[in-house]
């Protein structure tokens, strides 16, 4: 799905999504983790399965100082 006329604020610390973007439609919720992967030369933020996140010991909702 393409989102047109959305504003995304990208910085080294993260991405601020547009106020009108509804992540509920995608099944995203607080605490979800994503990883940056390269697929056929394109960068993709790929959602990490909760089981994978648990198995690898990823910390959820931890903010850097």
C-alpha positions in Angstrom: 0.0 0.0 0.0 1.3 3.4 -0.9 0.7 6.3 1.4 0.6 9.7 -0.4 0.7 13.1 1.2 2.1 11.8 4.5 4.9 13.6 6.3 7.7 11.5 7.8 10.3 13.1 10.0 13.5 11.0 9.6 16.6 11.5 11.8 19.5 9.5 13.1 17.4 8.8 16.3 14.4 7.4 14.5 11.3 8.2 12.3 8.3 10.2 13.5 5.3 9.0 11.6 2.6 11.4 10.2 -0.2 12.3 12.7 -2.8 10.9 10.3 -1.0 7.5 9.9 -3.0 4.8 11.5 -0.7 1.9 12.4 -3.6 -0.1 13.9 -4.7 -0.9 10.3 -1.3 -2.7 10.0 -1.6 -4.6 13.3 1.2 -2.6 14.8 1.2 -1.9 18.6 3.4 -0.3 21.2 6.5 -2.4 21.8 6.8 -3.9 18.3 10.3 -4.1 17.1 11.6 -3.6 13.5 14.9 -4.2 11.9 16.5 -2.6 8.8 17.1 -5.1 6.1 18.3 -4.9 2.5 16.1 -6.8 0.0 17.2 -6.6 -3.7 18.9 -3.3 -3.1 16.0 -1.7 -1.3 16.0 -0.8 2.4 13.0 -2.2 4.3 11.9 -1.8 7.9 10.8 -5.4 8.7 8.7 -6.2 11.8 10.4 -8.7 14.1 8.2 -11.6 15.2 7.7 -11.4 19.0 9.1 -15.0 19.3 12.3 -13.9 17.6 12.6 -10.8 19.7 12.2 -12.9 22.9 14.6 -15.6 21.7 17.3 -13.1 20.9 16.7 -11.2 24.1 15.9 -7.8 22.5 14.9 -5.2 25.0 11.4 -3.7 24.4 10.6 -0.1 25.0 14.0 0.9 26.3 15.0 4.4 25.5 18.6 5.4 24.9 20.1 8.2 26.9 
